[in-house]
Amino acid sequence: MKAWLLKACAAIPAPRTTRWRDRALFDWMNANAPGRRVLNLGSGIGASDGLLSAAVRAVRLDINPRAPGLDVVGDAQRLPFQDETFDIVYCLAVLEHVRRPWVAAAEIRRVLRRGGHVVLCVPFLYVIHDEHDYFRFTDRGIRSLFDEEEFEPVLEQVAAGGGSFLSSFLVVYGRLFVPGRHFKTLWDLTFSRIFSLCRFLDAPVDRSTEQRLTASSFAYIGRKR
């Protein structure tokens, strides 16, 4: 495959989502996290760090020692902190990669101070995207991890709708029919941008209570009682 063609496809801008429904998590963090003791649990490559104010100072923890800007190498199932250390535990697209997410949830409860908050985003309908991809969560599944006897829900909503799922599904499913590594690369570069338009399908049903039935991901903020 010609290198110039691959570069040309890569240069096509991907359309932005119609609405950042999970932007509410970052708005809440920017309003409430400055001056607080915050744990960024599963900081990864910091893909969403740009949505947080510079005033939000967090301890960055990841299991990967090569993650950029890391403060602590650690496992979400055995957090290397004392009880009630943090005011906020911020955890985006992480629990699906944990072998025992219920153990990680218990660890989050342990290291949170009373009145502290967990800020969470997890996938429901989404393609397998990592060799360590183990679980999917409904909104009720989140409540089973952070039950109402111990946590008061502050925010519960669809973070990304079914159109976002369609976008990723069509790219990955279509790739199955494409022969050869170079053609698969061309497919990804081209159709990830074309199929991303599926996200616009979420706009007309944005306020529907039934949108949760086909959600791509859920957002949750809970306060420890």
N, C-alpha and C positions, 0 to 999 in steps of 0.2 A: 504494500500500500504506500502510495506516495506520501512523503513526510509533509509536503506543503498542503495536501488535502486534509490530513489529520489536524494540522495547525489551524487551517481555515475553519474546520468544524468546531474546534475548541474555542475559537474566537467569537462564535455566535453567542451573544449574551442569553443566559437563561432567564425567563420571566420570573419576576418576584411573585411570592404568594399574594393572593388577594387580600389577606388579612393575617397578621401575626396574632392568632388567638392566644398563644402562649406568651405573648408580650406582656400580659398581665403579671406573669411571674417576675419579669425583669422590672416592671414598674413598681411592683411591691418591694422587691429587693432594693431598688434605688431609693425608695421612700423610707424603708425601715432598717436596712442593714448598716448604713454608715455609723461608725462608732460602736458597733456590736462585734462580738466574737463570732466569726463565721467560719464554717468548714465547707470547702468546696470538695465534696466527696465524689471521686472519679473525675478529676479535672481534665484528663485527656489532653487533647491538643489545644484546648481553649477556644473551640469554634465559636462559642457565643459570648466570649468575654467582652467583646466590643459593645454589647448591649447593656453592660453594667457600668455604673458611674465609677470614676476613679476614686471616689470616696469610700467605695465598698472594698475593704481589705479582708481577704480571706486566706486561710491556711489551705494550701492546695495539696490534696492527697490523691495518689493514684497507685495502682498496683504495678504499673509499668515504670521502671526506674529511668527510662529515657523520655518520659513525658516532659514537655517544656515548662520551665518556671516552677518546677516541683519543689515543695517544701518538705513533704513527708512521703516515703514509700510505705504503703500499707494496704491491707486487705480489708474490704468493707465488712467482712464477717468477723474480724478481730481488730477493731480499731485501737490504735496505740495511744489512747487518751484516757484520762481519769473520768470518773462519773461526773456528769453535769458540768462539762467543760465549756460548751458552746451555747450561744443564744440562737443560732440559726445553722441548720445543716441543709446545704443546697446541693441537689443531686439530680442531674438531668441526663436521661437516656443511659442510665447505669445499671439499674436493678435487673434488667433483662440479661445482663452479662454476668450476673452473680449466681453461682451454683445453688445457693440456699438464700434466696432473698428475704425469707422470714427471719433468718438469723441476722442479716444486715439490718433489717427493720428494728430488731431488738437492740442492736448496737447503736442505732441512731437514737432510739429512746433513751438508752443508757447515758450517752454523752451529751444529750440535751438538758439544759437547765429547765426547771419548772417554769412554765410560761414561755419557753422557747418554741421555735417554729421549725418544721421540716418543709422544705420547698422542693417539689418533686415533679418530674415529667417522665412518663413511661409509655412505651408503645402498646397498642392493642392490635390493629391490623397493619402489619409491616412485613417485608420480605426478610429472610434470614440474611444478615449482613456482616457476620463475623463468625470465626470458628468457635468463639466463646459466646454464643447467643443461645440462651436457654429458655427464656420465659416470655410470655405476653400477659398483659394485665387489663381487665375491665375496670371501670370506675368502682364497682363493688369489690373487686379484688384489691384495690388500693385500701379500701376501708377495712378489709380483712387483715391487712398488714399493720394499719394504724387505726385500730378500732376506737369507737367513740367513747369507751370507758376511759381511755388514756389520752385521746387526742380530740380536740374540738375542731371540726372542719371550718376553715376560714375561706377557702376557695376550692371549688370542684367544677371543672368544665372540660369540654373537648378542647384539646390543644391543636389538633389538626384533623380535618375531616376525611371523608371517604375519597374525595378527589385526590388528596395527597397520597393515599394508599394506591389508588389507580395509577398514579404517575410512576411510582416506584415498581409496582407489579408489572405494568406493561413493558417497561424497559427490561426487567430481568426475565420475564417470561418470553418476550420476543427474542432475546439473545439466544435462547435454546435452539432456535431454528436457523441461526446464522453460523455458517462454517468458518473455521479458521480464526486465529487469534487477532489478526489485523482487522478483519471484517467485524469481529465482535467489538473491537476498540472503536471502530468507525460508527457502529451501531450505537454504542453507549454515548459517544460524544454528540451524535446528531439527535437521537431520539430522546435522550434525557431532557433535552431542551424542548422538543416538540411535545412530549407527553406531560411535561410540567404544566402545560396549559390546562390539564385536567383539574388542577387546583381551583380554577375559576368556577368549577361546578359547585364548590362548597358555598359560594357567596349567597345564592338564593335561599339556601336552607340553613344559613348561619345561626338563626335563632330558633330553629326547630328543636323541640325536646327529643325527637327521635334521631337526631344526628349522632347521638351516642351509640346507636346500634351499629354504625359503620365507621366509627372514629378510627383514625390512624393512630392517635395518641391522646392521652389524658394528662391534664395538669391538676396539681393538688397542693394546697397549703394547709397545714394542720398545726394547731397550737397544743403543746403538751400541757395537760391539766396539772 
